[in-house]
Amino acid sequence: MDLHFSLLHDLLPVRATLHHLRMPEAPSPDCLVCRPPAPPETSLHFFTQCSRVSAAWHFLFFKATMALGVALTDTSLLHLAWPPTTARVDASVTLAVITFTHWAWASRGQPGVLAPPELQARVREAASGSLFLTIL
């Protein structure tokens, strides 16, 4: 499964989608991590608003906004859909977002909050040995 293709086309098996498809593993669309009243676990919620990822996402969002110098929304950053800036900055932000989404998705179901320092370390590791600059 290509994570970003599935994310862009709303094909990820998040609880809201599974509930809509009447899958038995999702009797409710509500996020299992967030406190009641829990919002539906949509892709946007899973990657940007869930209490498990929100600290790391807000850190990334702030850094990306500063690096790109453009107004962003959660959706535009998550979908890699901002107005073009310089190729190196765009590539650095793209690398950071992809690193974040892969980490968040791969660690779903695990306890604990995704912390900004861990995100920073993962992005730096992903950028090491390449021509990418890191925004984190």
BELHUKA-V631204 format. One record per backbone hydrogen bond with DSSP energy under -1.0 kcal/mol. NH is the residue of the N-H (numbers start at 1). CO is the residue of the C=O. Records with the same first field share a line. If there is no record, write none. Layout:
NH = CO ; CO
This chain:
6 = 2
7 = 3
8 = 4
9 = 5
10 = 7
11 = 6
14 = 12
16 = 41
18 = 14
19 = 15
20 = 16
21 = 17
22 = 19
23 = 18
26 = 23
31 = 39
41 = 29
42 = 40
46 = 42
47 = 43
48 = 44
49 = 45
50 = 45
53 = 50
54 = 50
57 = 53
58 = 54
59 = 55
60 = 56
61 = 57
62 = 58
63 = 59
64 = 60
65 = 61
66 = 62
67 = 63
68 = 64
69 = 65
77 = 73
78 = 74
79 = 75
80 = 77
81 = 76
90 = 86
91 = 87
92 = 88
93 = 89
94 = 90
95 = 91
96 = 92
97 = 93
98 = 94
99 = 95
100 = 96
101 = 97
102 = 98
103 = 99
104 = 100
105 = 101
106 = 102
107 = 103
108 = 105
110 = 107
114 = 52
119 = 115
120 = 116
121 = 117
122 = 118
123 = 119
124 = 120
125 = 121
126 = 122
127 = 123
128 = 124
130 = 127
